[in-house]
């Protein structure tokens, strides 16, 4: 005669605790999402309002009449060529993204994979550049760019920012963890370091490249101080410099500031939404833990 062992039931307290835990997680996520979306709501609301509604005493959740004409006022303003500034920022951000991906990835791959007795010393020099404050190199960089005649040009806006010691460091850390077996198989097929990089490493590292591209594009688009100094002519202004022109000591055009800001962040929103799933995966593959 056989007997079956009684089945143990899970305590109800744990199940109830799991539900409460999920509820707390959803509540915290909802609060964080609300706090994150409030600035966007204020931006859109004020962009479609008049100056009187923005600065008025009585707050309205949304204006009674949406001022879509603010878009036309923004681009018809002859004092600031906002469309030109958007184009300048796009050229600068895209060029810097492509340049940094190419130069820093090659440098990081060389430091991680090509055997050279002084590679560690070069790497320490690259790390040393991260300890130099930007304010120290700002004036010498401007003097150099000015002596080359690159003021008010794309070259002056782009070339000085085509290398990043931190991005080079991230690429090196990533390539140190890249499977060597794939590169060894490429060398068996007759490929050198250059061929292995282009045909094996890059196609299998698109997640990481996309993450670095997202960060670099956002940084290049939001740059302000260097474009302000180099782009002295209004035709060379980037979007961040153009935004600052709507607020002076004499006048503040509120609806144009908010509308210009709302339009200027659209490329960043599109880039982030398109590459967001690669952004987290790429950062997780840098090799930096803890």
C-alpha positions in Angstrom: 0.0 0.0 0.0 1.5 3.2 -1.1 0.9 6.7 0.2 1.5 9.9 -1.4 3.4 12.7 0.4 1.2 15.7 1.2 1.8 18.6 -1.1 3.1 21.7 0.6 1.2 24.9 -0.1 2.9 28.2 -0.4 2.1 30.6 2.3 -0.5 33.1 1.3 1.5 35.9 2.7 4.2 35.6 0.0 1.7 35.7 -2.8 0.0 38.7 -1.2 3.4 40.3 -0.8 4.3 39.7 -4.5 1.1 41.5 -5.5 1.9 44.4 -3.2 5.4 44.5 -4.6 4.2 44.7 -8.2 1.7 47.4 -7.2 4.4 49.4 -5.6 6.6 49.0 -8.7 3.8 50.1 -11.0 3.1 53.1 -8.7 6.7 54.1 -8.6 7.0 53.8 -12.4 3.8 55.8 -12.9 5.1 58.6 -10.6 8.4 58.6 -12.4 6.7 58.7 -15.8 4.5 61.6 -14.6 7.5 63.6 -13.4 9.3 62.9 -16.7 6.3 64.0 -18.8 5.5 67.2 -17.0 8.2 69.3 -18.6 7.1 68.1 -22.0 3.5 69.0 -21.2 4.6 72.5 -20.1 6.7 72.9 -23.2 3.9 72.0 -25.6 1.3 74.0 -23.7 3.4 77.2 -23.7 4.5 76.7 -27.3 0.9 76.8 -28.4 -0.1 79.8 -26.2 0.2 83.5 -26.4 2.6 85.5 -24.2 -0.3 86.7 -22.2 -1.5 83.2 -21.5 2.0 82.1 -20.5 2.6 84.9 -18.0 -1.0 85.3 -16.9 -2.2 84.9 -13.3 -4.9 82.4 -14.1 -3.5 79.1 -15.2 -5.3 77.0 -17.8 -4.4 73.3 -18.4 -4.4 74.1 -22.1 -5.0 77.3 -24.0 -8.6 77.9 -25.3 -7.3 78.5 -28.8 -4.2 76.7 -29.9 -1.7 79.2 -31.5 -0.4 77.2 -34.4 0.6 80.5 -35.9 3.5 80.5 -33.5 5.2 78.0 -35.9 5.0 80.5 -38.7 6.2 83.3 -36.5 9.2 81.3 -35.6 10.4 80.5 -39.1 9.3 83.9 -40.5 11.4 85.8 -37.9 14.1 87.6 -40.0 16.3 88.3 -36.9 17.0 84.6 -36.4 17.2 82.0 -39.2 15.9 79.1 -37.2 15.7 76.7 -40.1 19.4 77.4 -40.9 20.4 76.8 -37.3 18.5 73.5 -37.3 20.4 72.4 -40.4 23.7 73.5 -38.9 23.1 71.4 -35.8 22.1 68.4 -37.9 25.3 68.7 -40.0 27.4 69.1 -36.8 25.8 66.3 -34.9 25.8 63.8 -37.7 29.4 64.6 -38.7 30.6 64.3 -35.1 28.7 61.0 -34.6 30.2 59.4 -37.8 33.7 60.8 -37.1 33.8 59.7 -33.4 32.5 56.3 -34.2 35.2 55.8 -36.8 38.2 57.3 -35.1 37.4 56.1 -31.5 36.4 52.6 -32.6 39.6 52.2 -34.6 41.7 53.6 -31.7 39.9 51.4 -29.1 40.3 48.3 -31.3 44.0 49.0 -31.8 44.6 49.4 -28.1 42.6 46.2 -27.3 43.8 43.9 -30.0 47.0 44.9 -31.8 50.1 43.9 -29.8 52.5 46.7 -29.2 54.9 47.2 -26.3 53.8 50.8 -25.7 50.1 50.2 -26.0 49.5 50.4 -22.3 51.4 53.7 -22.1 49.3 55.2 -25.0 46.2 54.0 -23.2 47.2 55.8 -20.0 47.8 58.9 -22.0 44.3 58.7 -23.4 43.0 58.3 -19.9 45.0 61.2 -18.8 43.2 63.5 -21.2 40.0 62.8 -19.2 41.6 64.5 -16.2 42.2 67.8 -18.1 39.4 70.2 -17.6 37.7 71.5 -20.7 38.3 75.1 -19.6 42.1 74.5 -19.8 42.0 73.5 -23.5 39.2 75.9 -24.6 41.3 79.0 -25.3 44.2 77.1 -27.0 41.7 75.3 -29.2 40.1 78.5 -30.2 43.4 80.2 -31.0 44.3 77.2 -33.2 41.0 77.1 -35.0 41.1 80.9 -35.5 44.7 80.8 -36.9 43.5 78.2 -39.4 40.7 80.4 -40.5 38.0 78.0 -39.4 35.8 80.5 -37.5 32.2 80.5 -38.8 32.8 77.2 -40.7 31.7 73.6 -40.3 35.4 72.6 -40.0 35.8 74.8 -36.9 32.6 73.4 -35.3 33.2 69.7 -36.1 36.9 68.8 -36.3 38.0 69.8 -32.8 35.4 67.4 -31.4 36.1 64.4 -33.5 38.0 62.5 -30.8 36.8 61.6 -27.3 39.1 60.0 -24.8 36.1 58.6 -22.9 34.5 57.1 -26.0 37.9 55.5 -26.9 38.0 54.0 -23.4 34.5 52.6 -23.9 35.4 51.0 -27.2 38.6 49.5 -25.8 36.7 48.0 -22.9 34.1 46.5 -25.2 36.7 45.1 -27.6 38.6 43.4 -24.8 35.4 41.3 -24.1 34.8 40.6 -27.8 35.2 36.9 -28.6 38.6 36.3 -30.0 37.5 33.1 -31.7 35.6 35.1 -34.4 38.7 37.2 -35.2 40.9 34.0 -35.3 38.5 32.5 -37.8 38.8 35.6 -39.9 42.6 35.4 -39.8 42.4 31.8 -41.0 40.5 33.1 -44.0 43.4 35.5 -44.7 42.0 38.7 -43.1 44.3 41.0 -41.2 43.4 43.4 -38.4 41.8 45.8 -40.8 39.7 43.1 -42.6 38.7 41.5 -39.3 37.6 44.9 -37.9 35.4 45.8 -40.9 34.0 42.3 -41.8 33.7 40.6 -38.4 34.0 43.0 -35.4 31.8 45.9 -36.7 28.9 43.7 -38.0 28.7 41.9 -34.7 28.9 45.1 -32.6 26.1 47.1 -34.0 24.2 47.3 -30.7 27.2 48.9 -29.0 27.8 51.2 -32.0 24.2 52.3 -31.9 24.4 53.1 -28.2 27.5 55.3 -28.7 26.0 56.9 -31.8 22.9 57.9 -29.7 24.9 59.5 -26.9 27.3 61.3 -29.3 24.4 62.6 -31.5 22.6 64.0 -28.4 25.8 65.6 -27.1 26.6 67.2 -30.5 23.1 68.5 -30.9 23.1 70.0 -27.4 26.5 71.6 -27.6 26.4 75.3 -26.8 29.6 77.0 -25.6 31.9 75.9 -28.5 29.4 76.7 -31.2 28.7 80.0 -29.5 32.4 81.0 -29.8 33.1 79.6 -33.2 29.8 80.5 -34.9 30.0 84.3 -34.6 28.0 84.9 -37.7 24.3 84.3 -37.5 24.5 82.0 -40.5 26.8 79.7 -38.6 24.6 79.5 -35.4 23.5 76.1 -34.2 20.1 75.6 -32.7 21.3 76.0 -29.1 22.8 79.4 -30.0 19.7 80.4 -31.8 17.6 79.6 -28.8 19.6 81.8 -26.6 19.0 84.8 -28.9 15.3 84.8 -28.0 16.1 85.9 -24.5 18.1 89.1 -24.1 18.5 91.8 -21.5 15.9 93.9 -23.3 13.2 91.5 -24.5 12.0 88.0 -23.9 9.7 86.4 -26.5 8.2 83.6 -24.5 6.1 81.9 -27.2 9.0 81.8 -29.6 11.3 80.4 -27.0 8.9 77.5 -26.1 8.0 76.8 -29.8 11.7 76.8 -30.8 12.6 74.5 -28.0 9.7 72.1 -28.8 10.8 71.9 -32.4 14.5 71.6 -31.5 14.0 68.5 -29.4 12.1 66.6 -32.0 15.2 65.1 -33.7 16.5 64.0 -30.2 13.1 62.3 -29.5 13.1 60.5 -32.8 16.7 59.3 -32.4 16.1 58.1 -28.9 12.9 56.3 -29.7 14.5 54.6 -32.7 17.7 53.5 -30.9 16.5 53.1 -27.3 16.5 49.3 -27.3 20.2 49.3 -28.5 21.1 52.0 -26.0 20.7 49.9 -22.9 22.2 46.8 -24.5 25.2 48.7 -25.8 26.0 50.3 -22.4 25.7 46.9 -20.7 28.4 45.6 -23.1 31.1 48.2 -22.3 32.7 46.0 -19.8 32.2 48.4 -16.9 30.6 46.6 -14.0 29.8 47.7 -10.5 
